Amino acid sequence: MNMITFMIALSLALSIALTALNFWLAQMTPDSEKLSPYECGFDPLGSARLPFSIRFFLVAILFLLFDLEIALLLPLPWATQLQAPTITLTWTSILILLLTFGLVYEWIQGGLEWAE
């Protein structure tokens, strides 16, 4: 038996064994909470016009902002290998400082506090 056939047989046997183990050990007693639709912590059978806190949107915007920052900083190790990496490092430092100052300002203003 060559190596490829052995690896395919091993991975197939392991997959079948893990799937059988999952079906054997899984708890099949769902309760009412698990069967109800997930509605972000709100009662799915209540009124649809409940007030929604704007702070959830603030957290989402902050996440997207810092996620975008990471996406912009990913090519930085390759940019330092250019002939003039000082311009790239300067713009990177400006971006990080701007975002840090914005986060500190938001923190000082109390925008990140959940309780009033």
Buried (B, 14 or more C-beta within 10 A) or exposed (E): EEEEEEEEEEEEEEEEEEEEEEEEEEEEEEEEEEEEEEEEEEEEEEEEEEEEEEEEEEEEEBEEEEEEBEEEEEEEEEBEEEEEEEEBEEEBEEEEEEBEEEBEEEEEEEEEEEEE
